[in-house]
Amino acid sequence: MLDTLDAAAVRRWCAGGLAALRRHQGEIDDLNVYPVPDGDTGTNLVLTLTSAQQALAMDLDTLPDVGPTPHGHALRLMARGALLGARGNSGVILSQILRALADTLAAVPVVRGRQLAAALGDAAAAAYAAVARPVEGTVLSVVAAAARAAGSADSDDLRTVAREAAGAAAEALARTPEQLPALARAGVVDAGGRGLCLLLDALVEVVTGESPRRLPPAPRPVRPPPATAVRETGSEEYAYEVQFLLDADADAVARMRQTLAGLGDSLVVVGDGATDGASDTWNVHVHVNDVGAAVEAGVEAGRPYRISVTRFADQRAEPAGRRDSRAAVVVASGAGIAELFAGEGATVVPGNPSTGELLDAIRATSAARVVVLPNDPNTQAVANAAAREAHALGVRVSVVPTRSPVQALAALAVRDPQRLFADDVIAMAEAAGACRYAEVCWASREALTVAGPCRPGDVLALVEGEVHLIGVDLADTCAAVVDRMLGGGGELVTLLSGADAPDGLADAVAEHVARRWPFVEVQAYPGGQPHYPLLVGVE
């Protein structure tokens, strides 16, 4: 049993937490709110903590002559390793939790109960800050519950505080389906929260010498849904003025307003006061340094358009040499997709990269300005973390929040090296946002989706990440989802056939579009992506 947390305990905690995550990796991967075969939270957490353990193993004995305490140095190594190895949203959030623990405890001479409680409070705040739109019923709720219980223990006893935090986390995990309807429909608890509970239990085992005996969260019965469901102002600190019109509802705009307020100043958001039940149109104005982040906030809120960016520094054109020193880094799963991006002059990184792998790709371009296209919502947090790391190295990086390779193709098609970099990023973001995307795959398990119940082997068509169609025949479902998307308008359809696609699938869908929509252009390519026999883009 331990009265204080020292460097050796940090090393044992990292090793014990990693072992626990490896034992439960498959279980956590299966806690996927969608019945598609790409749930990988457990895998991402294992890879993230593996990187943390490697950083400890390589560098723990190189304590600086001045600076943090031995336990603080160990925690900082662990946090840095986790950041560079972070994969997916879950990995990025875990790295931020570890960073906050390290920052809080690094200069504390002795870590007892109250110090651990304070560090957990900072860790919870860092986890929420790492997410642009925090959602309860996720790992955020679990770490917040752990922090509250640790503080309420009001004890210097390290063992008491660790037990209270881990116990509260387990209780919060059990409540996540009550907070997040998607979890309740799938009959599961939050995957990231489950991983954090394992890490907190590993900490309890290190400081008490006893392994908490907890049963894994029991799957909840899936219940069917009811029949109905209801520079004129501002600081000179900021270099750019961003303005755009936005179609969005008031709740989304309120969240966007908070995000923009944290990015800059001179924020003005004015709506048109529509009362016909449709989304309002808003005029948004803000002064920022990160143009891409400001536009991304608009994309998350609704549909931004008529985007304009003004640089205050005399609006001078960039020197030709610097203007040409730019590059694009694109994440791609599938040999065909990678070839398409390489043909567009982009540096390609394999799917599900770590922060360090993306950072290496950014540095390898030797460009002063780099745009990153993550092509997956789960990779966007990793891309943002890599962009922050690159900024510290003097490289200006903007992340265009593409969620599918078809959106990245649309963005790369409008690149123009003769434009200012900020203007080019805006054009790419607009092109990506104007490209609707769909994914077609086979269900890997029984589940209840917003389109109804599905069984293993059913064909699922997801539009913008939401299940819209459930079918039996792959080709028919692919044609039906394209029809549904074109029903809302479109001039160009892009089809990317996957590694498991039967021969002729893309050609059959293209022929269907030619018959049904004769004025729509179709481009079909072999993508080679896993899991999804067909990816669809409509512009």
N, C-alpha and C positions, 0 to 999 in steps of 0.2 A: 504494500500500500504506500501511496505517496502523499506527502503533505504539500509539496510544491511541484510545479511542472518545470522540469529541466530539459536540457538539450537531448539527453538520452531518451527521455519520455516522449519528446516530439518525434524522434526517429521511430520509436516503437509504435507510436500512434499512427504515423504514416504507413508503416508496414502492416499493422493490424487492420487499418481501414481499407487498404488496398486488397488484402486477403479476403476481407468480408465482401467487398464489392465483386471480386472475382467469383466467389462462391455463389453470389446472388445475381450475377450478370444477366443470365438468361431470364430469370424472373423479372428483373427490372425492365429488360428489353420488351417483355411481353405486356408490360403496363402501358399499352399504347391506346390512345382514345380512338384511333381509326383502325379499321381492320385491314390495313395494307401492310405488306411485309417489309417495312423500312423503319420499324421502331428500334432505336439504337441508343436510348438514354443510358442503359447499363454499360454498353460498350464505350460510349463517350466518357462516362465517369471513370471507368477503369483506365482508359488511355490517358486521361487528364492526370489522375493520381499516380500513374506509372511514371509520367514525366516528373512529377513532384518528388517521387522517391529517388529517381535517378539523379536529380539535382542535389538531393541530400547526400547520396552515396558518393558523389564525385567531389563535393565541396564542403562537407560539414566540418572538416578539420582545419579549414583555412580561415579561422576567426581573425578578423581585422584587429590591429593593435588598439584602435580607437573605434568607437561606434556602439553597436548594439551589444546586449548581453549574449552569452552563449545560447540561451534558449531563444532569444530574439533573432539571432543570426540564423539559427536552424529554421525558425518559422519563416523568415524572409526567403531563405533558399527554397523552402517547400512551396511558398506562395509564388515565387518567380518561376519555378519549374512548372507549377500548375498553369500559370498564365501562358507560357510559351507552348505548353502541350494541350491547352484547352481545346476541346472539340464540342461543337454544338452549344446551344443556350445553356444546357445544364453544366457543361464544363466551364464556361465563362463565369457563370454565377458562382460556382464552387471556388474558382480562382479568386474572385472578389471577396468571398467570405474569408478565405485564408489570408488574403492581403490585409484585410481589416484586423484580423486577429494578430498578425505580425506587427502591423503599425502600432497597435495599442499596447502590446506586451513587450515590444523590443526594448524599451528603456526602463521597464519595471524590474527592479532588482530581484524580487521574489514574487512568483505567481501563485497566489492562493485563491480562495473562493471568490472574494469580491473582485479581484483583478480579472478572473475568468469571466465573471458575470458582466463586467464593464466591456470586455473584449467581445463577448457575444452580442451585446447591444450594438456595438459599432459594426459588427459583422452583419447583423440584420439590416441596419441602415445602408450598408454598402451593397447588399444584395438587391434591395429595392431600387437603389440609385443606378444599378447596372441594367435595369429594364426600363425601356422607354414608356411602356404602358403596363404597370404592375397589375397582376391579376391574382386575386385571392383564391385559395384552393390549390395553390402550387407550392413549390419549395419555399417561396417567400413566406407563406403562412406558417410553414413548419419552423423555419429559422426564427421568425418573430416570436412564436410560442416558446421556443427554447430560451430565447433571450429574456422574455418576461418572467419565466419561471426561475431562471438563474438569478435575476435581480430580486425577485420576491423572496428567495431563500434567505437573503440578508445574512449570509454566513461567510466566515473566513475559511471554513472547512472545504477544501478543494473537492473532496469526494462527495459531500452533500450537494454542492452546486452542480457538479457534473451529472450526478444521478437525477436531480430535479430537471435539468435541461433536457437530458435524453428522454426522460419519462414524458415530459410535456410535448416534446417533438413527436413521440409515438402517438400520443392522443390527438395532436393536431393533424397528423397524417391520416388517422382514421376518419377525421371530419372532412377531409378534402372533397369527397363526393357530394357532401351537403352544400359546399360552396361553389362548385364548378359543375354545371349541368352535363357537360361533355363527359366527365368522369362518371357521373351517376348513370348516364345512358350506357356507357361501356362496362359498368360494373367493376371499376378498378379504382385504386388510389393513385395519387400523383407519383410518377416515376422518379422525378428529381427529389421529391420529398422523401421517398423511400431510401434513396441513396444517402441522403444527409442523415437520416436516422441511423443507418448502419455505421456511419462515421462517428456519430456521437456515442453510440454504444461501444465502439472501439475505444474511444477516449475514456469511457467509464471503466472498461476492462483494464486499461493501462494504469489508471490512478487508484483503482480499488483492488485489482487482482482478481476480480470476479466478473464473469461474463453475464450480462443481463439476459435473462431467459424470456424472450418475447416470441410469441407466435407470429408468423408472417401475416400481414393483413388479409383477412378472409375476403374472397371475391364476393361482391354484392350481387344479388339477383338483378337481372336486367328487366326493368319494367317497361311495358310499352307506353308511349306518350299518350296523353288524353286526346280525344277526337279533335279538339281545337286547341291551339296554342296562341295562346295569346302573345441728308445731313442738315436738316432743319433743326434737329434736336439730337441729343444723345452724346455719349462719350466718344472721344477720338480713339478709344481703344479698339473700336470695331471698324473694319475696313470696307464692308460691303452693305449696300442697301438691297434687300430682297422684297419684291412685291409680287403678289399673284392673286387671282380670283380663285375661289374654292367653293365647290358644291359639296356640302356636308351638313349633317344634323348638328344641333346645338351641343349635345353631349360630347360628340367627337371633337368639336371645335374647342370646348372647354379643356379637354385633355391636351389638344395641340397648343393652346395658349400657354399652358404650364410648361410644356416642352420648350417653346420658343422663348419664354421668359428666362429660362435657364441658359439659353444660347447667346443672348445679346440684350439690346435695349431698344428704346423708341418703338416698342411694340404697340401696334394699333390693329385691332380686328373689328370690323364693322359689318353687320349683316343687313340683308335687305328686308328682314321682317316678314318673310313669306308665311302665310297662314293657311295654305291650301293643302297641307299635309305632305308636301314634297320637301326635299332638302332645301335649306336656305342657300343663297349665294352670298359669300363673304368676301370682303376685300381685306387682304392681309398685308401688313407692312412691318418690317423688322430690320434692325441693323445687327449684323453678325460677322464673324470671321469664317465660320464653317457653313458655306453656302449649301453644300450637299445635305448636311444635317437639317437645315431649315426646310429644304424642299422635301426631304424624307418625312418630316413631321406633317407636311401637307398631304403627302401621298397616304400616310397612315390614317389621316382624318377623313379623306374623301377624294375628290377629283380636282387637283389643282390645274389651272391653265392660265394662259396669258402671263407666263412667268417672266419677270424682268429682273436683271441684276445690274446694279451700278456700283462701280468701284470708286471710292472717294478720292484716291490718290491721283487727282488730275485726269483720271480716266485715260492714262497713257497706255498705249499698246505695249505688250510685252516685247522685249528684244527678240529678234528672230532666233538666236541661238537657244535662249531659254524656252521659247515657245515650242521649239522642236524637241526639247528634252522632256518628253512625256511618253507614257506607256499605259497599257491596259493589262490587268491581271484578272483572269477568269477562272472560276472553279467549274470543273466539268467531270461528269461521270459517264464514261463511254468513249470508245476510241473514235467513233464517227463524229461525235460532238466536239471532241478535242481537236480533231482535224479541221472542222469548220472554223473554230475559234482561231486556231493557228493560222489558217488562211486569211483571217482578218487582221493578222499581225499582233495578236494578243499572246501573252505568256499564260500558259495553261497549267493549273494546279489540279491534281486528282481530287475527286470528291471527298467530302468530310475531312478537310484539312485541319491541322492544329493552327493556333496563332503563330507559332514559330515557323511553320511551313509557309504560311502566307507571307510572313515578314521576310523570310528568305527569298521568296519569289519577287517581292516588291524591291528588295535591295539588289537582286540579280539583274533587274532591268537597267540599273544605273541611271534612271531618269529622275529628274527633279520633281515631276508631277506625275502621279499615278492614279488611275481610276480602277477600282476593284468592283467586280461583278460577282456576287456570291452565289446567285442562282438557286438558293434554297433558304427558306426562312430560318432554318436551324443553323445555317452557316453565317447569317448576317451578324450575329453578336461576335463571332470569331473575327470576321472581317473588320468590324469596328474596333476591336481590341488591337488587331494588327495595325490599323491605321493610326491609333494613338501611339503605339510603339514606334512606328515609322516617323511620326511627327517629331519625336524626341531625337531622331537621328537626322533631322533636317529635310526629310522628304515630305512633300505635301501630298496627301492621299485623300481622295473622296470616294466614298462607298455609294454606288447607285444600288438601291435596294431591290435588285432583280430577284424574283422568286422562282424562276424557271429558265432553262436555257433558251427558250424561244424569245423571252423578253431580252436576254442578253444579245441575241442576234439582232433584234430590232434596235437596241441601243448602239451596238457597234456599227450598224449600217449608216448612222447619221454623224459619226465622228468627223471632225474637221480640224486638222492641226493649225489652220490659219485663224481660228477663233481664239479668243481668250480662254484659258483653261476653265474658268468658272462658267463661261457661257457654254462651253462644250459639255460640261457636266450637266448643265440644265437641259440642253437638247437631248442628251442621252437619257436622262431621267424622264423627260416627257415622252420620248419614244417608247421606253420600257413600260411606262404607265398606260400608254394607249394600246398596248398589246395584252389582250386577255389570254389566259392560258388554261389548259386542261390536261389532266393525266388520266390514263386508262390502265387499270391493273386488275389482277384477280384478288378477291378477298382471301386473307390467310386464316381467318377465324370467324366464328359467329359473333355478330354484334348488332347493335341497334344504331342506325344512322339517321340523319335528318330526312333521308329519302325512304326510310323504312328499314325493316330487318334484313340482314344478309346472312348467308351461310358460306362456309369455306368453298372456294371454287367459283362463286358468283363473280361476274364482271362488274367492276365499279368504275364509274366515270366521275372524276372530281373536277369541278370548275372552281378556280381560284381557291383551291384547298378544301372545298366542301363537297361532300358526296351529293351529286345531283341525279344520277341514274344508276339503277341496279339492273343488270341484264344477265342473259344466259349465253348469248353468242357474242364473241369478241368483235367481229367485223360489224355486226348490226349495232352494237352499243357505241362503237367508235363513230359510225355514221350518224347515229342519233345525237351524240353530244356535239358534233360539228354543226348539225342542223340547229340545235338549240342555241349555240353561240352565234351563228350567222343570223339567227332571228333577230338579234339585237343590232345588226349591221356589221359590215366588214367588207374589205376589198381584197385582202390577202390572207391566205391560210398557209401556215407552215406546219409540216408533219415530220416528226422525228421518230423513226421506228426503233424499237428497243432490241436488246440482245435476245429476248425470248419471243419476239414477234414472229408469227408464222410467215412464210414466204408470201409476198404479194399483198400483205395487209395495207401498207401505205398506198399502193397502187389502187387497191379496191376502194379505199376512202377517197382518193383523188378522183377516180372515175365517178363516184357518187356525187361529189361536189360539182363536177363538170355537168352532170345531168340536171341536178337540182338547182344549182346556183351558177348559171352559165357565164355570168359577168364577174365571177370571183376568180382571182389568180391563185394557183396552188403550187407550192414548192415542197417537194418531198425529199428527205435525206435519210440515209442510214445513220442513226444516232448511236446505237450500241449501248444505251443506258440500261442498267439493271432495274428490276422490279416493274418497270412500266413499258409494256409493249408499244405504247404510242403516247407521244407528247404532242399537244396541239397548241398552236398560237394563232390568234385572229387579230388582224390589224385593220 
